[in-house]
Amino acid sequence: MIQSYLTGPVALTSNTDVVSFTTDCVRTRSAYPCGGWLCHSQGSPLYKTTKGGNYRVTFNANISSDTVGQVAFALFMDGVELPGTRVQTEVTTAGIYSNVAFDKIVPICCCGNGTLTVQSV
């Protein structure tokens, strides 16, 4: 397991920005030398799986915008949005926060790998 999070607001500059989590607080053998299942450096938006399996990804965020409109995020693997992970909210008053979340099992083929990112859409 790895738990990555952000504290405080982060301004995204475009509707396709990836999210870089600043802190990894729980790591359980995820990147254990030469036997782990994940290559990830703290602060990087890239989570590269190195072994096949079913990976559970949980995302929870309080999001807002300086402008009225829709705000959305999704989980991507190798640059492709994964179905069932898009979460969005309608900002009707600038600066008001809404909570969005998803929980997804991501299957990776037994001889495969994939790079996971959370991205604005």
C-alpha positions as CSV (number, residue, x, y, z in Angstrom):
1,M,0.0,0.0,0.0
2,I,1.0,3.6,-0.6
3,Q,-0.8,6.6,0.6
4,S,-0.1,9.9,-1.1
5,Y,-1.7,13.2,-0.3
6,L,-1.6,17.0,-0.6
7,T,-2.2,19.5,2.1
8,G,-3.4,22.9,1.1
9,P,-4.7,24.2,-2.3
10,V,-2.9,23.5,-5.6
11,A,-3.5,25.6,-8.6
12,L,-3.7,23.7,-11.9
13,T,-2.8,25.7,-15.0
14,S,-4.8,23.7,-17.5
15,N,-7.7,21.3,-17.8
16,T,-5.3,18.4,-18.5
17,D,-2.8,18.9,-15.7
18,V,-1.6,15.8,-13.8
19,V,-1.7,16.0,-10.0
20,S,1.6,15.7,-8.1
21,F,1.0,14.5,-4.6
22,T,3.6,16.1,-2.3
23,T,3.7,13.5,0.5
24,D,3.8,9.7,0.7
25,C,3.1,8.8,4.3
26,V,2.5,5.0,4.2
27,R,4.6,2.7,2.1
28,T,4.4,-1.0,2.7
29,R,7.1,-2.7,0.6
30,S,5.8,-1.0,-2.4
31,A,9.2,-0.1,-3.8
32,Y,11.2,-2.7,-1.9
33,P,14.5,-3.1,-3.8
34,C,14.3,-5.6,-6.6
35,G,11.1,-7.1,-5.4
36,G,8.6,-4.4,-5.1
37,W,5.5,-3.7,-7.2
38,L,5.8,0.1,-7.6
39,C,8.3,2.6,-8.9
40,H,7.4,6.0,-7.5
41,S,9.3,9.0,-6.2
42,Q,7.7,11.3,-3.7
43,G,6.3,14.4,-5.4
44,S,6.1,12.7,-8.8
45,P,2.7,12.3,-10.5
46,L,3.7,8.9,-11.9
47,Y,3.0,5.6,-10.2
48,K,4.5,2.8,-12.3
49,T,3.5,-0.7,-11.4
50,T,6.2,-3.3,-12.1
51,K,4.2,-6.4,-11.5
52,G,0.8,-7.7,-12.6
53,G,-2.1,-7.9,-10.2
54,N,-5.3,-6.1,-9.1
55,Y,-4.5,-2.7,-7.7
56,R,-7.0,-0.8,-5.7
57,V,-6.9,3.0,-6.2
58,T,-8.9,5.3,-3.9
59,F,-9.1,9.0,-4.7
60,N,-10.7,11.7,-2.5
61,A,-10.4,15.4,-3.0
62,N,-12.0,18.7,-2.1
63,I,-12.0,20.7,-5.3
64,S,-13.0,24.2,-6.3
65,S,-12.3,26.8,-9.0
66,D,-11.8,30.5,-9.3
67,T,-14.4,30.5,-12.1
68,V,-17.9,29.0,-12.3
69,G,-18.2,25.7,-14.3
70,Q,-17.4,22.1,-14.1
71,V,-14.3,20.7,-12.5
72,A,-13.4,17.0,-13.1
73,F,-10.6,14.5,-12.4
74,A,-10.0,10.9,-13.5
75,L,-7.5,8.1,-13.1
76,F,-5.3,7.4,-16.2
77,M,-3.2,4.4,-17.1
78,D,-0.5,5.0,-19.7
79,G,-2.3,8.2,-20.7
80,V,-5.7,6.6,-21.2
81,E,-8.6,7.5,-18.9
82,L,-9.9,4.5,-17.0
83,P,-13.7,4.0,-17.2
84,G,-15.5,4.6,-13.9
85,T,-13.0,6.9,-12.4
86,R,-14.1,10.3,-13.7
87,V,-15.5,12.5,-10.8
88,Q,-16.8,15.9,-11.4
89,T,-18.7,18.7,-9.7
90,E,-20.4,21.9,-10.8
91,V,-18.9,25.0,-9.3
92,T,-21.7,27.5,-9.0
93,T,-19.9,29.9,-6.7
94,A,-16.2,30.6,-7.2
95,G,-14.1,29.4,-4.2
96,I,-16.7,27.0,-2.8
97,Y,-15.3,23.5,-2.3
98,S,-17.0,20.2,-3.2
99,N,-15.9,16.7,-2.3
100,V,-15.4,14.1,-5.0
101,A,-14.1,10.5,-4.7
102,F,-13.7,7.2,-6.6
103,D,-12.6,3.7,-5.7
104,K,-11.4,1.5,-8.5
105,I,-9.8,-1.9,-8.9
106,V,-7.2,-1.7,-11.7
107,P,-6.3,-5.0,-13.2
108,I,-2.7,-5.3,-14.6
109,C,-1.9,-8.4,-16.7
110,C,0.4,-10.9,-14.9
111,C,3.3,-10.1,-17.2
112,G,2.4,-6.4,-17.6
113,N,2.9,-3.0,-16.0
114,G,1.3,0.4,-16.2
115,T,1.8,3.9,-15.2
116,L,-1.1,5.5,-13.2
117,T,-1.7,9.2,-12.8
118,V,-4.6,11.4,-11.5
119,Q,-5.4,14.1,-14.0
120,S,-7.7,17.0,-14.5
121,V,-10.1,16.5,-17.4
